[in-house]
Structure formats: structure tokens, C-alpha cells
Amino acid sequence: MTNKHFDPKHAGVAIGRWALGLFFFYSGLSKIMGGVGGFVNGYLVPQFSKTFLPSILVTSYGYVLPYAELTLGILLIVGIFRNAVLFLTGLTLISLTFGQMLLQQHAVVANNFIYIFLTAILLFMSEFDGWAFGK
């Protein structure tokens, strides 16, 4: 027996989007609450000093990242501008993965690919997400 008001495809895609949104929301919020400067100067810049990336680029990225993660998380949870937000989320994940590749953090890279694939699947299946406010 099926419920005419409940479509499992819509629910499945929405649950994936909400889970990804919560992941991004918490990632951004924890960096902000812990102090963005501490994240940038205490972790990011020292880690990436071992790579070819210029310090000014790493620093700029580090100060923008927490707010971008928080914003993407909120937009994913609410479902506003879903396709654009999923695309930007995918690009953010690719940039994070690139950084971890430079640091040779293979386990983190593998883990990030799970999120990249989830994002790609959600974008591909977006036609079934009837619980979003904007396409």
C-alpha cells in the first residue's frame, strides 16, 4: 500500500541532502566557535607550509572556509537553491580533497570521496527532491 503524499524517492534524496547539510553546518560551526584564527594559524598554515601553496592563499581560504561551510550547510538543510548549492558543495569538497592530497592524507582523501560521490548523486537525483524550495 502506498501513501499518495509520501514518495520514498523524495524522502531519500532529502535525507541525503539534510545529512550532507548537517555535516557542513557542524564543520563550519565548530571552526567558528573554536576561533577561526586558531584554526587558520594553529592548524592550516603550519600544515600547508610543507606544500607549494602560498601562505596568503592558505590563510585566505582558511578564513573563508568556516563561513562557507556554515552557509552551505544551512542552505542544504533548508533546500534553498538546491542545485547551485550542491554544485558549490561539490567544488568545496574537491578543494578540501586537493589539500588533503597535498598533505598525503590518504584516509581523509578516501573519506572525502564518499562525500563527493554523495553530492554528485544528490545533484544527479535532484529531480526527485520535491522537498526543496529552489531548484
Secondary structure, 3 states (H helix, E strand, C coil): CCCCCCCHHHHHHHHHHHHHHHHHHHHHHHHHHCCHHHHHHHHHHHHHCCCCCCHHHHHHHHHHHHHHHHHHHHHHHHCCCHHHHHHHHHHHHHHHHHHHHHCCCHHHHHHHHHHHHHHHHHHHCHHHCCCCCCC
